[in-house]
Amino acid sequence: MRFPFTVRDDIPLYLAPMAGVSESPFRRLCRRFGADVVVTEFLSAEGIRRENAATLDKLRFGSDERPIGVQIFGADPVAMGDAARLVTDVFQPEFIDINFGCPVKKVVRRNGGSGCLKDLSLVESVIRSVSSSTHLPVTVKIRSGWSEEARVPVEIALRCQDAGAKALALHPRTRTQMYSGRARWEEIAAVSAALEIPVIGNGDIKTAEDAVRMQRETGCAAIMIARGSFGQPWIFDQTRALLEGKPKPDAPPIERRFEIALEHAHMAEEYEIDPRGAAIEFRKHLGWYVKGVPGSAELRRKLHAVESLLEVEDVFASYLANPHRYDDARVVAAMGDEGDEVEAAPAAA
Ligand SMILES: Cc1cc2nc3c(=O)[nH]c(=O)nc-3n(C[C@H](O)[C@H](O)[C@H](O)COP(=O)(O)O)c2cc1C
């Protein structure tokens, strides 16, 4: 299946667009760990065309992130076209992606994101306007419909293709579902069978095995991973190995995980203008990196209080010097924490 930009031609692995997560440092890290394509978080077309400083700041990316798509959202075809033109002229990504999937109230209230799915002629107008404003390929990311009653993924996908979309990612939930229920992979299969353009499967991939299973069950041309990459960017390398029939590489041991987390934190610190803000913003990633390690509740509590990278280094060093202190059952009891600690207990024994 031909992609509209240069990419490995078997089954490309995408890091999904994710607000507050798929920022430049994480995108670079995931590229290093085997993601073939990355996409920016969604950016408002209005913000771009008005050259809002905070929005434009999020458009910065490095050459090591390519191929990269810039994702834009909005319900005004003219504004979307203007935004695409500016992104093309100034930032020159490999493709422009249109968000028709965001379920957040603030966005759908103005018919942006999945709000567009209530009016498929609007979806077409937006795609046509963006396509005529850029020489870059235009791709789309959709949900299966606005609501259960309007759950028509194949119809939506065909209309996107007819309007000029060059690839389509499907997260097979409706807007009403938000993130509840399960992603219906059978809809990815149906859309893949109906379209001539590449279809990228997305939704509920938590492990490399899930990714391979989705591809085998749906025949999708590419695989897109969002939450499954949190704290484990190596999921891409693991998926690639399984797709090639090789054994799955083990997840890195704790010491290496901490090194990766620190590398990522350094990249974030370099990228962000305000170092304290960067450390605070980075806390969520730290929580994800330590998920499942013995004593993670106590570790997470410490990491969620850091205000600098130096403090992160100290917390990791102190953990590695004495991991058992973190397993202390009294600490766990005092924290009132259950899940993670129960899960981690056998490893600590
Ligand atoms: C924190 C977060 C932010 C997201 N932001 C975006 C976004 O900016 N654009 C978009 O198209 N989808 C966004 N999504 C949706 C994901 O790209 C993806 O479609 C969804 O999480 C399902 O995939 P998963 O099960 O692999 O997480 C976001 C999801 C999460 C969890």
The ligand as a MOL file (V3000), in Angstrom:
LIG
                    3D

  0  0  0     0  0            999 V3000
M  V30 BEGIN CTAB
M  V30 COUNTS 31 33 0 0 0
M  V30 BEGIN ATOM
M  V30 1 C -3.4910 12.3670 26.4230 0
M  V30 2 C -4.1030 12.1640 25.0610 0
M  V30 3 C -4.0910 13.2070 24.1590 0
M  V30 4 C -4.6340 13.0140 22.8730 0
M  V30 5 N -4.5580 14.0310 21.9720 0
M  V30 6 C -4.9280 13.8100 20.6720 0
M  V30 7 C -4.6860 14.7870 19.6610 0
M  V30 8 O -4.1340 15.8650 19.9120 0
M  V30 9 N -5.0880 14.4800 18.3920 0
M  V30 10 C -5.7010 13.2890 18.0700 0
M  V30 11 O -6.0370 13.0540 16.9110 0
M  V30 12 N -5.9300 12.3560 19.0120 0
M  V30 13 C -5.5340 12.5740 20.2910 0
M  V30 14 N -5.6890 11.5880 21.2230 0
M  V30 15 C -6.2780 10.3030 20.8060 0
M  V30 16 C -5.1640 9.3070 20.4400 0
M  V30 17 O -4.4010 9.7610 19.3460 0
M  V30 18 C -5.7600 7.9160 20.1260 0
M  V30 19 O -6.6320 8.0400 19.0360 0
M  V30 20 C -6.5270 7.3150 21.2910 0
M  V30 21 O -5.8450 7.5130 22.5210 0
M  V30 22 C -6.7430 5.8030 21.0840 0
M  V30 23 O -5.5110 5.1320 20.9500 0
M  V30 24 P -4.8340 4.2760 22.1450 0
M  V30 25 O -5.8430 3.2810 22.6040 0
M  V30 26 O -3.6010 3.6780 21.5280 0
M  V30 27 O -4.5340 5.2370 23.2660 0
M  V30 28 C -5.1970 11.7710 22.5100 0
M  V30 29 C -5.2180 10.7440 23.4520 0
M  V30 30 C -4.6690 10.9090 24.6990 0
M  V30 31 C -4.6820 9.7660 25.6720 0
M  V30 END ATOM
M  V30 BEGIN BOND
M  V30 1 1 1 2
M  V30 2 1 2 3
M  V30 3 2 2 30
M  V30 4 2 3 4
M  V30 5 1 4 5
M  V30 6 1 4 28
M  V30 7 2 5 6
M  V30 8 1 6 7
M  V30 9 1 6 13
M  V30 10 2 7 8
M  V30 11 1 7 9
M  V30 12 1 9 10
M  V30 13 2 10 11
M  V30 14 1 10 12
M  V30 15 2 12 13
M  V30 16 1 13 14
M  V30 17 1 14 15
M  V30 18 1 14 28
M  V30 19 1 15 16
M  V30 20 1 16 17
M  V30 21 1 16 18
M  V30 22 1 18 19
M  V30 23 1 18 20
M  V30 24 1 20 21
M  V30 25 1 20 22
M  V30 26 1 22 23
M  V30 27 1 23 24
M  V30 28 2 24 25
M  V30 29 1 24 26
M  V30 30 1 24 27
M  V30 31 2 28 29
M  V30 32 1 29 30
M  V30 33 1 30 31
M  V30 END BOND
M  V30 END CTAB
M  END
